[in-house]
Amino acid sequence: MLNRRILRIKAFKALYSSVILRESGADTSISDAEKLLAESCESTRNLYVLMLGLVPALTAVAGTKKIPDAKFVGNALAKLIDEDIDFQKTWKKYKYSWDQYDLILKKIYASICEKKYYADYLSREESSLAEDCRLFTRIYEEEIVDAEGLDEILESMDINWNDDLAYCLTWCCRTFKAFADGEHWRQLPLYQSDILAKEGKAVESDHAFVLKLLQTSYAAYPKYSAMISESVPSFDRDRLVTTDVCLMVCCLCEICNFPSIPVRVSLNEYVEISKFYGTPKSSVFVNGILDRLVVKLRSEGLINKD
C-alpha cells in the first residue's frame, strides 16, 4: 500500500519528532523513533479501512432523507461492503464507527445531491455494481477529500491521519474498481513492494528501505546538520528551520546509503516533499543546499553513483 514517497515522508516525520524531543531536553532513542514510524505506517492502512466504511455510512444517512433516492439508498456497493465477511471482521476489530459523525455525513450527502453527476446517476435506468462503484469514485474524488470538518475529525481520532487522507482515498477508489471487476475485499499489504512481490516481481523491500532510512538519518543527524549549517552563508543561517534540516539530512542519508537509487531521484523527491512541509521558499533553498553538498560529498569520494 505505502509507496516510497509516503515512506520518505514518514521517515522524515519520525526524525523530526525525535529531533524536537531532543532539543527540548526529553529522553529519546532510535527505538522510540522506530516505534513511531511503525505506528505511522500502520495507521495509514487503518485510515483506508475507515474511509472504505464511509460507503455504507453515507448510504444509511441518505436513507433518512424525507423522500429517499431509492437508487442510491439501494446501491450495490454499500451492500457488498456490509456483507463482506473479511471486511466486517476487520471493521469490528478496529471498533470503528461513523455513527457519531452523522452531521458531517449529512453535509457531504447534501453536497452530493447538488451535483449534476448525481442527478445523471439517478436519471439512468441502469443499476449495477459497476455503475455504483463509478459513482462512489466520483464522490471520493470530489466530495470527501475537501469535506469541511473532516480533517479535524480524523485528527481527533489519530494524529497520524492528518496528511494521509488523499492517499487513502486513492486506494479506496482502486478498491471500488476491483469490486466492479468482481474481486473480493482483502486487507492490503502494508508496503507496495509486498503487493509487487505477490505478483511475482523482484523488488527491494520497502519496509527495509524506510527502516534503514530512519536509522541512518537518526545516527547521522549531528554530522549532516552541522554540514548543512556550515554550507550556509552566515547571513542566511536564520533561514535554517528544523523541518528543512531534517529533510536534507534524510536526503543525504538516502543518497549515501542506497546505491540503487539515483542521486537525482532522491534530490527530486525531497525537494517535492519540502514544498508541503517547509516554508514557502523551502524548495528553492533546500534544492540549492543539497546540490552544493552533493558536489562536496562527491569530491570526498562519499558518493559513487550517478
C-alpha positions in Angstrom: 0.0 0.0 0.0 2.6 2.5 1.1 4.9 3.8 -1.7 8.3 5.3 -1.4 7.1 8.9 -1.4 4.8 8.2 1.6 7.6 6.3 3.3 10.1 9.1 2.9 7.6 11.5 4.5 7.0 9.1 7.4 10.8 8.7 8.0 11.2 12.4 7.9 8.4 13.0 10.4 9.8 10.4 12.8 13.2 12.0 12.6 11.7 15.5 13.0 9.8 14.3 16.1 13.0 12.8 17.6 15.0 16.0 17.0 12.3 18.2 18.5 12.2 16.0 21.6 16.0 16.0 22.0 16.1 19.8 21.6 13.5 20.1 24.4 15.7 18.0 26.7 13.5 14.9 26.6 15.0 11.4 26.5 14.5 9.7 23.2 16.2 6.9 21.3 16.2 5.2 17.9 13.8 2.6 19.2 11.3 5.3 20.1 11.7 6.7 16.5 11.3 3.2 15.0 8.1 2.7 17.1 6.7 6.0 15.9 7.5 5.1 12.3 5.8 1.7 12.6 2.7 3.2 14.2 2.5 5.8 11.4 2.8 3.2 8.7 0.1 1.0 10.2 -2.2 4.0 10.8 -2.4 4.8 7.1 -3.8 1.3 6.4 -6.3 1.8 9.3 -7.5 5.1 7.7 -8.0 3.3 4.4 -10.4 0.8 6.2 -12.2 3.7 8.0 -12.7 5.6 4.7 -13.9 2.4 2.9 -16.5 2.1 5.7 -17.8 5.5 4.8 -19.8 4.0 1.8 -22.4 2.2 3.9 -22.5 5.0 6.5 -23.2 7.6 3.8 -25.8 5.3 2.2 -27.5 5.0 5.6 -27.6 8.8 6.0 -29.2 9.1 2.6 -31.9 6.7 3.8 -33.0 9.3 6.4 -33.9 11.8 3.7 -37.6 12.7 3.7 -38.1 11.3 0.3 -35.0 9.0 -0.2 -33.4 8.5 -3.5 -34.2 4.8 -3.9 -31.5 4.1 -6.4 -28.7 5.5 -4.2 -30.1 4.0 -1.0 -30.2 0.6 -2.6 -26.7 0.8 -4.2 -24.9 -2.5 -4.6 -21.5 -1.2 -3.3 -22.8 -0.5 0.2 -24.5 -3.8 0.4 -21.3 -5.6 -0.8 -19.2 -3.9 1.9 -21.8 -4.6 4.6 -21.9 -8.3 3.6 -18.2 -8.8 3.1 -17.2 -11.1 6.0 -13.5 -10.2 5.9 -14.1 -6.5 5.8 -16.6 -6.7 8.6 -14.2 -8.7 10.8 -11.5 -6.0 10.2 -14.1 -3.2 10.9 -15.2 -4.8 14.2 -11.6 -5.5 15.2 -10.7 -1.8 14.8 -14.0 -0.8 16.6 -14.7 1.9 14.0 -18.0 3.7 13.6 -19.3 6.7 11.7 -22.5 6.9 13.9 -21.4 9.9 15.9 -20.4 11.9 12.9 -23.8 11.9 11.2 -23.8 15.8 10.8 -20.7 15.8 8.6 -22.1 12.8 6.6 -25.4 14.8 6.1 -23.3 17.7 4.8 -21.4 15.5 2.4 -24.6 13.9 1.1 -26.3 17.3 0.7 -23.3 18.5 -1.4 -23.6 15.3 -3.5 -27.3 15.9 -4.1 -26.5 19.3 -5.7 -24.2 17.8 -8.3 -25.0 17.1 -11.9 -23.2 13.8 -11.9 -25.5 12.6 -9.1 -28.6 13.8 -11.0 -27.3 11.9 -14.1 -26.8 8.8 -11.9 -30.3 8.9 -10.6 -31.8 9.5 -14.1 -30.3 6.4 -15.6 -32.4 3.3 -15.5 -29.3 1.1 -15.4 -28.5 -0.2 -12.0 -25.3 -2.2 -11.4 -22.4 -2.6 -9.1 -20.0 -1.1 -11.7 -22.2 2.0 -12.0 -22.3 2.4 -8.2 -18.6 2.0 -8.0 -18.1 4.7 -10.6 -20.4 7.0 -8.6 -18.6 6.5 -5.3 -15.3 7.0 -7.1 -16.6 10.4 -8.2 -17.8 11.2 -4.7 -14.5 10.3 -3.1 -12.6 12.3 -5.7 -14.8 15.4 -5.5 -16.5 15.5 -2.1 -14.6 13.6 0.5 -11.1 14.9 0.2 -12.1 18.6 0.9 -15.1 17.9 3.1 -15.3 20.7 5.6 -14.5 19.5 9.2 -13.3 16.0 8.1 -9.7 16.8 8.8 -10.5 17.8 12.4 -12.5 14.6 13.0 -9.7 12.4 11.6 -7.0 14.2 13.6 -9.0 13.8 16.8 -9.2 10.0 16.1 -5.5 9.6 15.2 -2.9 12.3 14.9 -1.1 10.3 12.2 -4.1 10.7 9.8 -3.8 14.5 9.2 -1.8 14.1 6.0 -2.9 10.6 4.7 -6.5 11.2 3.6 -5.9 11.9 -0.1 -3.6 8.9 -0.4 -6.1 6.6 1.3 -9.0 7.8 -0.8 -7.0 6.9 -3.9 -6.7 3.4 -2.6 -10.4 3.3 -1.8 -11.1 4.2 -5.4 -8.8 1.4 -6.6 -10.7 -0.9 -4.3 -14.0 0.2 -5.9 -12.6 -0.7 -9.3 -11.6 -4.1 -8.0 -15.1 -4.6 -6.7 -16.5 -3.7 -10.1 -14.2 -6.2 -11.7 -15.6 -8.9 -9.5 -12.8 -9.1 -6.9 -13.4 -9.7 -3.2 -12.1 -7.4 -0.5 -8.8 -8.3 1.2 -6.7 -6.3 3.6 -4.0 -4.5 1.6 -0.3 -5.5 2.3 1.3 -2.6 4.2 4.0 -1.9 1.7 3.8 -1.6 -2.1 6.8 -3.9 -2.5 4.7 -6.6 -0.9 2.0 -6.2 -3.5 4.5 -6.4 -6.3 6.2 -9.4 -4.8 2.9 -11.2 -4.7 2.6 -10.5 -8.4 5.9 -12.3 -8.9 8.1 -9.2 -9.4 11.5 -9.0 -8.0 11.6 -5.8 -5.9 13.5 -4.4 -2.9 11.7 -4.4 0.4 10.0 -1.1 1.1 10.0 -1.9 4.8 13.7 -2.4 4.8 14.1 0.8 2.9 12.2 3.0 5.3 13.7 1.4 8.4 17.2 1.9 7.1 16.4 5.4 6.0 15.3 6.3 9.5 18.1 4.6 11.3 20.9 6.2 9.1 19.2 9.6 9.3 18.9 9.4 13.1 22.5 8.3 13.5 23.9 10.8 11.1 21.8 13.8 12.1 24.6 15.6 14.2 27.1 15.2 11.3 24.9 16.2 8.5 23.0 19.0 10.3 26.4 20.5 11.1 27.5 20.2 7.5 24.3 21.9 6.4 24.8 24.8 8.7 28.4 25.2 7.6 27.4 25.3 4.0 25.0 28.2 4.5 26.4 31.7 4.5 26.3 33.3 8.0 23.7 35.9 6.9 21.4 33.0 5.7 21.6 30.8 8.8 18.5 32.3 10.3 16.6 30.7 7.4 17.5 27.2 8.6 14.5 25.6 10.2 14.3 22.1 11.7 11.9 20.8 9.1 14.3 21.8 6.2 17.3 20.4 8.1 15.6 17.1 8.7 14.5 16.8 5.1 18.0 17.5 3.9 19.5 15.0 6.4 17.1 12.3 5.1 18.0 13.1 1.5 21.8 13.0 2.1 21.5 9.7 4.0 19.4 8.2 1.2 22.0 9.4 -1.4 24.9 8.0 0.6 23.4 4.7 1.8 21.2 3.4 -1.1 23.4 2.6 -4.1 20.4 1.5 -6.3 18.6 4.9 -6.0 20.0 7.5 -8.5 21.1 10.8 -6.9 18.7 12.9 -9.0 15.7 10.7 -7.9 16.5 11.4 -4.2 17.0 15.1 -4.8 13.8 15.5 -6.7 11.8 13.5 -4.1 12.9 15.6 -1.1 12.6 18.9 -2.9 9.0 18.0 -3.8 8.3 17.0 -0.1 9.8 20.3 1.0 7.0 22.1 -0.9 4.4 20.7 1.5 6.4 20.6 4.8 8.7 23.5 4.6 8.3 27.3 4.4 7.1 28.9 1.2 10.6 29.2 -0.2 11.9 25.9 1.2 12.0 24.0 -2.1 14.4 26.5 -3.7 16.5 26.8 -0.6 16.7 23.0 0.0 17.5 22.3 -3.6 20.4 24.8 -3.6 21.9 23.5 -0.4 21.6 19.8 -1.4 23.2 20.4 -4.8 26.1 22.1 -3.1 26.5 19.3 -0.6 26.3 16.6 -3.2 29.2 18.2 -5.1 31.2 18.3 -1.8 30.4 14.7 -0.9 31.4 13.5 -4.5 34.7 15.3 -4.2 35.3 13.5 -0.9 34.5 10.1 -2.5 31.4 9.6 -0.3 29.1 9.4 -3.3 30.0 7.0 -6.1 26.9 6.8 -8.2 25.0 8.9 -10.8 
